[in-house]
Each structure stands twice: as structure tokens, then as C-alpha cells.
Amino acid sequence: MSEATNTKLMDTDPGGENTQYESVNTFTKPHAKSQGQFGDSNPNEADQQAQKEKTERGEKTAENVRYGEAISEHGFGGET
């Protein structure tokens, strides 16, 4: 650039509307956004599916335990 460095003009942002000090907050404040991956208070589909599978597995395990107890206490119940 061949412009003079001592022009005594105020530095401005592209567009020329803000001074260098007024625009600082424009670029440092995060833009408004919805809660994404890192701060989401609502569970996504993968979390819901994992919770559902965990619940189903717990129910199945409880059913297996009850079945095993019934077999050990009462036998198969068949005649030989």
C-alpha cells in the first residue's frame, strides 16, 4: 500500500460505519444459537434409543432372573 501512514484518520471496520472500538463487541459476542451438541438439554434420538434399549435389557434381565428362580425352585414341571 502506498498510502501515507500519518493521515490522522480514524480506523474503521470494513463498511466504514463502526470505529475500531465500537466493533469489538460485535466480533467477540457469540451469535445466538440453539443448544447444540454440547449444551443440549433435550436428549437426541441416539440418547433416547440408548435409554430405551437399556430399559428393555433391564426388563429382560429381570424376566430371566424370575424364570431361573422358578426353574430352580419348581423344576421344569414335565414328567419323565
N, C-alpha and C positions, 0 to 999 in steps of 0.2 A: 504494500500500500504506500502510495506516495503522498498521503495526506499529512498535513502538519500536525505535530503532536501537541502543540500548545495553542489550541484553538479556543480554550475556555468555554467549551460547550459541555452541556450535561450529558452524561452517558445515558442512553435509553435502551430499552429492550427492542427486539425486532417489532416493528409496528409503530414504534415511537410514542406509545401512549403512557407507559409507566417509567418512572425513574428506576435506577438500579436498586434502590432501597424499597420502593413500594412493591416491586415484583418478587421479592424474596419469599414472601408468604405464599405466593401463587405456586411456586415450584416446590416448596417444602411441605405444604399440607397435602396429605393423601386425598385422592379423589374419593367421592362417595362410592361405595361398592357394597354389594350384598355379601353376606357372610359366605366365604368360600370354603375351601378345603381345610383351612387351618383354624377357623373360628366358628365353624358351623354348629349351631345349637340344635339343628334339626338333623336327625340321622338320615343318611342317604340310603339308597336301595341295598347297597352291599352290607351296610351295618344292620339293616333290618333283616336281610336274608340270613346273615350270620347268627343274629339273635334268635330267629325263628328255628334255624337248624339246631342250635344249642338247646333250645327249649324242647324240641321234638326228640333230640337224643336223650335228654334227661328223662322225658316221659317213657321212652323205650327202655332205658336202663332200669327205671323203677318197675316197669312191667316185667322185665327179665328177672329181677330180684324176686318179685312176688311169685312168678312161675317157678323159679328154683326152690323157693321155700315150700311151695305147695308140693312139688315133686319129692323133696326130702322128707316132708312130714307125712305125706299120704301115699307115696309111691305113685306108679304110673296108673294104677287103678284097673289095669287089664288082668284078665285071668290067663294063666298058663297051663 
